[in-house]
Amino acid sequence: MLGNFTYCNPTKLYFGDQSLHNLSTELENYGSNILLVYGGGSIKKNGIYDEVINILKDSGKNIAEIPGVMPNPTI
């Protein structure tokens, strides 16, 4: 049987054009290690990947990546 536990997962979402510009400000609230998890190639095809990597590097973050993650459930 599963014991008692608490799970807290606060999430802040930005919507709209230029939302990615908030990333560097948000990064100031966290440590120096970033885990970037993404699926197929769309993040690279649409250019978001390069933008995010540049922001992370400019912020002096250590980046670890897990690419190719399959969605669950798959569509």
C-alpha positions, 0 to 999 in steps of 0.5 A, a space after each residue: 500500500 502507498 504511504 502518505 505523501 505530499 506532492 507540490 508541482 507549481 507551474 507558471 505558463 506564459 502565452 503569446 508572442 515573445 513569451 520566450 523572452 521571459 525565460 531569462 528572468 525566470 531562470 534567475 529564480 533557479 539553480 545552474 543546472 537545467 534538464 531539457 526534455 523534448 520529443 521529436 524534431 519539431 522543437 528544432 524545425 520551428 527554431 525554438 530549440 536554438 532560441 532556448 539553448 542560446 538563452 540558457 547559455 547566455 544565462 550561464 546554465 549547465 544544460 543536460 538534454 534528453 531528446 526523443 522522448 515519446 509522448 504518453 499516450 502516443 497519438 
